Amino acid sequence: MSPVGWDAVVVGGGPAGATAAARLAAAGARVALLERADFPRDKPCGGGLSPKAYHLLDIDVSDLVLARPRVVRLSAPHVGPVVMASRQEAIWMVRRADFDQRLLDEAAGRGVCISTGVPAVGLERSPEGRVVGVITSRGTVRARVVIGADGADSVIARQAGLRTGRETRYVLALEMEGRRPAGAPRDAALIDFGLCRGYAWYFPKGDLCNIGVGTDARAEFRCLRSHLASFVRDHGLEIHPPPRVIGHKIPVWRGIEPLHRANVLLVGDAAGVADPFFGEGIAYAIQTGRFAAEVALRFLDGRVPDLSGYTRLVQKVLGRDLRFWTAVGWVVYRVPSLAVLALSRSRFLQRLADQAISGEKSFSHTWRSRAPGGSSPGRSV
Ligand SMILES: Cc1cc2nc3c(=O)[nH]c(=O)nc-3n(C[C@H](O)[C@H](O)[C@H](O)COP(=O)(O)OP(=O)(O)OC[C@H]3O[C@@H](n4cnc5c(N)ncnc54)[C@H](O)[C@@H]3O)c2cc1C
């Protein structure tokens, strides 16, 4: 690691951190990335990439896609299954270990100095209180900008005094991945709204599948395993041999809050920007990683005096989209059976849902700004 310091240090090598680091380095910044885990690492996740997510990628990951279901069978208490066939693009199903490794390789290829197995434990400050670097078990990594991409339990957010209310709004989700049971659909996903303020899912992944359940209703947290077991039983989805069930928080968006302080920015789950209806987080992690790189580059260049433009950009552009999903959740989770029934009867609603999920229609016009393999920022710091 550079003894003189880096332009930016990124903490966390998931989609948010890898995207921010790769984009900064592509524009000429000197970037270090610290990752606690040894890669490839697994991450509790369904591994579903919506078109919103894969259209934001700077690289081609199509060889990692294990299934592209266009059909989703929806159910709710006493209703369904209702078959929804997407006229838009399919959802891509990937394994997170492979997907995240690919993004990190891209960052390395762009010149990012990556250290795995190195947890960040704190922020180092100057006597005036300014953040000058990240403290790790191997010493301090000094940088002009610190990007916290360290997930739901972000050390950087805590140390920077950001997202102080993070314990108030998150989805708790469990998932398991294993061999696809005989008879389980190969080309269709299942989503069941039979759970208070949440849903259970089945995602096909070729010879594998991912099954999970999540909710933000705290009273349901301790029943999640039994919800998962009932979903598996009711749909004949027993996996042999039974895989390990793993779980994690999904920090869903809870309204406007600062996502930067002085020279520190938060991206992805560290920033709490997953959508509050589906708990989709990968697209939002990539998009905030891109925004962070954009604003950090301007700051490093001296074109802006601070990083406040980042919070404004996220709230202005993603905030509109996230408010839309908050409203959808407010309705659907109050009357899930009625919502699924309405969807089954109305072509208009089906088209709207289809377009919203694919990002084709969004209040923020944030998605589809670049096609896969699209250009990276081409300026130098
Ligand atoms: C069960 C479940 C299912 C989900 N399914 C989907 C889905 O199908 N589709 C979807 O879009 N989203 C899904 N999500 C949400 C999605 O997984 C997250 O929103 C997404 O991974 C966020 O990316 P990130 O880069 O911000 O964080 P992460 O992917 O969590 O990456 C953070 C990285 O930081 C590292 N780290 C943590 N602490 C430190 C530290 N102190 N020092 C250094 N490194 C550190 C971690 O090891 C990790 O590699 C799901 C979430 C869960 C829990």
The ligand as a Tripos MOL2 file, in Angstrom:
@<TRIPOS>MOLECULE
LIG
   53    58     1     0     0
SMALL
NO_CHARGES

@<TRIPOS>ATOM
      1 C1        -31.1650  -13.1090    1.6560 C.3       1 LIG1
      2 C2        -30.9620  -11.9370    0.7200 C.ar      1 LIG1
      3 C3        -31.4040  -12.0380   -0.5960 C.ar      1 LIG1
      4 C4        -31.1900  -10.9560   -1.4900 C.ar      1 LIG1
      5 N1        -31.5590  -11.1120   -2.8040 N.ar      1 LIG1
      6 C5        -31.3150  -10.1150   -3.6820 C.ar      1 LIG1
      7 C6        -31.5810  -10.3010   -5.0730 C.ar      1 LIG1
      8 O1        -31.9950  -11.3770   -5.5240 O.2       1 LIG1
      9 N2        -31.3590   -9.2430   -5.8970 N.ar      1 LIG1
     10 C7        -30.8720   -8.0340   -5.4610 C.ar      1 LIG1
     11 O2        -30.7120   -7.1020   -6.2550 O.2       1 LIG1
     12 N3        -30.5650   -7.8580   -4.1360 N.ar      1 LIG1
     13 C8        -30.7610   -8.8650   -3.2580 C.ar      1 LIG1
     14 N4        -30.3900   -8.7040   -1.9430 N.ar      1 LIG1
     15 C9        -29.7430   -7.4340   -1.5160 C.3       1 LIG1
     16 C10       -28.2680   -7.4240   -2.0040 C.3       1 LIG1
     17 O3        -27.6280   -8.6200   -1.6270 O.3       1 LIG1
     18 C11       -27.5080   -6.2390   -1.4020 C.3       1 LIG1
     19 O4        -28.2930   -5.0690   -1.4880 O.3       1 LIG1
     20 C12       -26.1750   -6.0100   -2.1470 C.3       1 LIG1
     21 O5        -25.3080   -7.0930   -1.9540 O.3       1 LIG1
     22 C13       -25.4930   -4.7290   -1.6620 C.3       1 LIG1
     23 O6        -24.2170   -4.6260   -2.2420 O.3       1 LIG1
     24 P1        -23.0320   -3.8610   -1.4610 P.3       1 LIG1
     25 O7        -21.8620   -3.8760   -2.3650 O.co2     1 LIG1
     26 O8        -23.5320   -2.5780   -0.9550 O.co2     1 LIG1
     27 O9        -22.7670   -4.7320   -0.1580 O.3       1 LIG1
     28 P2        -22.2500   -6.2290    0.0010 P.3       1 LIG1
     29 O10       -22.5560   -7.0230   -1.2030 O.co2     1 LIG1
     30 O11       -22.7770   -6.6970    1.3170 O.co2     1 LIG1
     31 O12       -20.6730   -6.0760    0.0750 O.3       1 LIG1
     32 C14       -20.0720   -5.5010    1.2140 C.3       1 LIG1
     33 C15       -18.6500   -6.0170    1.3000 C.3       1 LIG1
     34 O13       -17.9750   -5.3420    2.3550 O.3       1 LIG1
     35 C16       -17.1810   -6.2670    3.0610 C.3       1 LIG1
     36 N5        -16.9810   -5.7350    4.4220 N.ar      1 LIG1
     37 C17       -17.8840   -5.6640    5.4260 C.ar      1 LIG1
     38 N6        -17.3430   -5.0880    6.5080 N.ar      1 LIG1
     39 C18       -16.0600   -4.7950    6.1760 C.ar      1 LIG1
     40 C19       -14.9750   -4.1990    6.8840 C.ar      1 LIG1
     41 N7        -15.1140   -3.7970    8.1590 N.pl3     1 LIG1
     42 N8        -13.7950   -4.0430    6.2380 N.ar      1 LIG1
     43 C20       -13.6380   -4.4480    4.9490 C.ar      1 LIG1
     44 N9        -14.6270   -5.0390    4.2420 N.ar      1 LIG1
     45 C21       -15.8220   -5.1940    4.8510 C.ar      1 LIG1
     46 C22       -17.9740   -7.5560    3.0480 C.3       1 LIG1
     47 O14       -17.1460   -8.6880    3.2370 O.3       1 LIG1
     48 C23       -18.5800   -7.5060    1.6330 C.3       1 LIG1
     49 O15       -17.7590   -8.1630    0.6830 O.3       1 LIG1
     50 C24       -30.5680   -9.7570   -1.0340 C.ar      1 LIG1
     51 C25       -30.1300   -9.6660    0.2890 C.ar      1 LIG1
     52 C26       -30.3230  -10.7520    1.1610 C.ar      1 LIG1
     53 C27       -29.8280  -10.6360    2.5790 C.3       1 LIG1
@<TRIPOS>BOND
     1     1     2 1
     2     2     3 ar
     3     2    52 ar
     4     3     4 ar
     5     4     5 ar
     6     4    50 ar
     7     5     6 ar
     8     6     7 ar
     9     6    13 1
    10     7     8 2
    11     7     9 ar
    12     9    10 ar
    13    10    11 2
    14    10    12 ar
    15    12    13 ar
    16    13    14 ar
    17    14    15 1
    18    14    50 ar
    19    15    16 1
    20    16    17 1
    21    16    18 1
    22    18    19 1
    23    18    20 1
    24    20    21 1
    25    20    22 1
    26    22    23 1
    27    23    24 1
    28    24    25 2
    29    24    26 1
    30    24    27 1
    31    27    28 1
    32    28    29 2
    33    28    30 1
    34    28    31 1
    35    31    32 1
    36    32    33 1
    37    33    34 1
    38    33    48 1
    39    34    35 1
    40    35    36 1
    41    35    46 1
    42    36    37 ar
    43    36    45 ar
    44    37    38 ar
    45    38    39 ar
    46    39    40 ar
    47    39    45 ar
    48    40    41 1
    49    40    42 ar
    50    42    43 ar
    51    43    44 ar
    52    44    45 ar
    53    46    47 1
    54    46    48 1
    55    48    49 1
    56    50    51 ar
    57    51    52 ar
    58    52    53 1
@<TRIPOS>SUBSTRUCTURE
     1 LIG1         1 GROUP 0 **** ****
